[in-house]
């Protein structure tokens, strides 16, 4: 895709598109899936949905992965006791799902292990199945985290489970 096509897609993908794809009942279901998973593992999951990049990032031609890293830092997802914060970033205009993991999780798992959860979401989103695909992707991620970072009952919830829609 060329830069002009990307620019036009971002300029025409609005917050309304984000609210339509992720209505309140879907956000509540995602929040419940994150909370359920965090009872089974020690990682801290945060999900951020963005309809389109801000104009400055778009003009800089920032990739979705770069934006995910920026938001990981801005929302202090890295600032957890065990360095086990995870961001699931959804960019509707780019049709991308990015997962950024803090160093403890990043050392234990490689990027290819995240790809199944990303594919579940992106393939479902392509079919217009935002609710089911997002919840299924979070659950897949939770299963992977529960195998590698099982809960031991010692950790309090450090990051909000509520999805953030920008």
Secondary structure, DSSP 8 states (H G I E B T S, - for coil): --HHHHHHHHHH--HHHHHHHS-HHHHHHHHHHHHHHHTTBS-EEEEEEESS--HHHHHTT--HHHHHHHHHHHTTTT-STTS-EEEEEEETTTTEEEEEE-HHHHHHS-HHHHHHHHHHHHHHHHTT-HHHHHHHHHHHHHHHHHHHSB--S-----S--S-EE-
